[in-house]
Amino acid sequence: MRQDPLSYLGDELNALKQQNLYRHLRVLDDEQKARTSFDHRSVVNLSSNNYLGLTTHPRLRQKALEAVEKFGVGTGSVRTIAGTMAMHMELERKLAEFKNVEAVVVFQSGFTANAGTVSAILTKDDVVISDELNHASIIDGCRLSRATIKVFPHKDVDAARRILAGLPAGQRKLLITDGVFSMDGDLGPLPALCELAEETGCIMMVDDAHASGVFGKNGRGTIDHFGMHGRVDIQVGTLSKAIGALGGYVAGTNALIEFLHHRARPFLFSTSHPPAVAAACIAAIDVLLEEPEIIDRLWENTRFFKSGLERLGFDTGLSESPITPVIAGDSARAMKLSDRLFEEGVFAQGIVFPTVAKDKARVRTIVTSTHTREDLQFALDAFGKVGKELGLV
Ligand SMILES: Cc1ncc(COP(=O)(O)O)c(C=O)c1O
């Protein structure tokens, strides 16, 4: 009998289990909302990126249904052949206006927006200067570009400056940061990085996946929050988190966007968004513009929950956003914290190495505008109980 050539994968999985790094997928039995059911258990959900509750917003639902009725369920082609519909163009026009830039191109995900853009605009002769905690999609884009990758310690602008000082004049270089770091919830130092990019002639790029719909006026992101309009050459946003549907986009100049139409491989070689997704995203921008009170509610809930965790005595790191980590130490402790919280009716996913450092394993919490005070107090009570049990507070 043929020996299974993939048998080594089983060994790798066993090793993960021994190190408490193995994760099983929790299954959502209901809608993605603040109180819902995973694995047949009713829980307060602190694990989604559905910051504004738009996954189930009636206006998005309605527009998606109408799009299915009118245009069917798929586009049947990549954008560059037969898969561009008027609604894709409308979404991009709306996003460009929203972000105050010349043009936008939408990708199938935030991941492909980052990876597709970085790999398209750089070659092996170029250099990327990248924060050590930048998202995996940026790292993959850098690798695919074959450019030289120089990593600076988290948010250390002086270290980035020293790297840049060592590069030859005339070198093409990309300075890149997350707007909001997804595992710690802190903000990239945009003003200082933009200044550095201007001093040294770098292309400046910001991945605003977790800032879209959350920071800035009507959720325009960290560029708006810090008043950096016109100083960031490439902005990436996602439509998968606060926007509630699926996708990513790149915002910048007409030349950048036209270039990506011709060279970004996910745009060229992967099918475009189904009509329902494009229609829901268009409706989401209208909601951001017309119902900004949902963003205010998100921040009220964020302040309530963060201060509650701090009062209980948890280590919540340096978060400045609705993402609040609760740092537990090693992976076994973080997984235990997550599992016990789940038994108590709170879903906060454990995050372990290699996503975060080995001694900084955590559960990551994200509140949404749709959590009620009762939901959040319930979660705080559970954190207090389990935190004492595990000696974390
Ligand atoms: C910082 C950051 N950038 C990009 C992405 C990718 O976004 P998407 O889920 O739309 O692919 C994520 C999502 O995990 C993220 O956290």
The ligand as an SDF file (V2000), in Angstrom:
LIG
                    3D

 16 16  0  0  0  0  0  0  0  0999 V2000
   -4.2590   44.7430    9.8200 C   0  0  0  0  0  0  0  0  0  0  0  0
   -5.0110   43.8650    8.8580 C   0  0  0  0  0  0  0  0  0  0  0  0
   -4.8290   44.0580    7.5330 N   0  0  0  0  0  0  0  0  0  0  0  0
   -5.4890   43.3100    6.6380 C   0  0  0  0  0  0  0  0  0  0  0  0
   -6.3520   42.3130    7.0310 C   0  0  0  0  0  0  0  0  0  0  0  0
   -7.0500   41.4920    5.9930 C   0  0  0  0  0  0  0  0  0  0  0  0
   -8.3570   41.9210    5.8100 O   0  0  0  0  0  0  0  0  0  0  0  0
   -9.4560   40.9460    5.1750 P   0  0  0  0  0  0  0  0  0  0  0  0
  -10.0350   40.1600    6.3010 O   0  0  0  0  0  0  0  0  0  0  0  0
  -10.4060   41.8610    4.5010 O   0  0  0  0  0  0  0  0  0  0  0  0
   -8.7280   40.0560    4.2070 O   0  0  0  0  0  0  0  0  0  0  0  0
   -6.5720   42.0800    8.3740 C   0  0  0  0  0  0  0  0  0  0  0  0
   -7.5290   41.0140    8.8120 C   0  0  0  0  0  0  0  0  0  0  0  0
   -7.2170   40.1420    9.5300 O   0  0  0  0  0  0  0  0  0  0  0  0
   -5.8820   42.8790    9.3240 C   0  0  0  0  0  0  0  0  0  0  0  0
   -6.0560   42.6750   10.6310 O   0  0  0  0  0  0  0  0  0  0  0  0
  1  2  1  0
  2  3  1  0
  2 15  2  0
  3  4  2  0
  4  5  1  0
  5  6  1  0
  5 12  2  0
  6  7  1  0
  7  8  1  0
  8  9  2  0
  8 10  1  0
  8 11  1  0
 12 13  1  0
 12 15  1  0
 13 14  2  0
 15 16  1  0
M  END
$$$$
